[in-house]
Amino acid sequence: MNNLPAIESAEDLLDYLLNWVTTTGVKLLIAIVIGFLGFVIINIFVGWIKKVNEKHNFDKTLGKTLRNLIKYGLKILLVIMLLAYLGVEISSIVALITSIGVTIGLALQGALSNVAGGILIITSRPFVLDDFIEAQGVKGTIEDITLLYTKVRTPDNKVISLPNGALANGTIINYSAKTTRRVDIDFSISYSDDYKKAQSIILDIAKQHKLVLKDPEPTCRISAHGDSAIVLTSKVWVKSEDYWTVYFDMFESVKTAFDNSDIHIPFNQLDVHIVDGKGE
């Protein structure tokens, strides 16, 4: 308030306002216009980078992270430059931001571990966007990766946010890392049935399925002599995206073929013997 000139009349007030408008007011207006245009230009620039990434099939995860860093970094830099233009002491702002950062860091130590985990995930890339993974007891498709959380969309369309700290330090199964997968299915048949005939049926169904790969060739062998059944295990290779289609098709087709060929799928049975104790 000591910087204000002595205002003793309406004329003094008018002179002060005119002086403020022609000096500070003009600078403030220029700063607002530059800030608005700067934000628009930054958004356009980041959008252009996104189009270039998509055109050249750049890694989605790394590309999105870099775009966010560029966008927010440029906007923060622009705000600091505009504050300096308006005469605000930048060193005090930097000191304030530093002190706030230290305070937040002490209060959010758990969140910092998530940030470290996020950086580790983004750099080491155990998975990328659109991969199907299993981790922390959750299965789903990677929808978004931020510094704090990784968002996973489950097959029933729920979105689960996994903390990056726990995720980076836990076991991750990536079902999309390879282009092909093997479908292993067990089929049980009765001991009285012809197992070679059952093998032939399973192999014929697998070889005729249009989504089953010819190389490696489908196989079917006895894998166990169960208590009440012979277990036949079929192994077929498919493209990763076709896994569940082939999995369910094999079960349905083999069941139908077994029924038509009089091959029985046994179920547990219990024989009860009643002992007559009258002669005791």
Secondary structure, DSSP 8 states (H G I E B T S, - for coil): -TTS----SHHHHHHHHHHHIIIIIHHHHHHHHHHHHHHHHHHHHHHHHHHHHHHTT--HHHHHHHHHHHHHHHHHHHHHHHHHHTT--HHHHHHHHHHHHHHHHHHTHHHHHHHHHHHHHHHH-SS-TT-EEEETTEEEEEEEE-SSEEEEE-TTS-EEEEEHHHHHTS-EEETTSSSEEEEEEEEEE-TTS-HHHHHHHHHHHHHH-TTB-SSS--EEEEEEE-SS-EEEEEEEEEEGGGHHHHHHHHHHHHHHHHHHTT---------------TT-
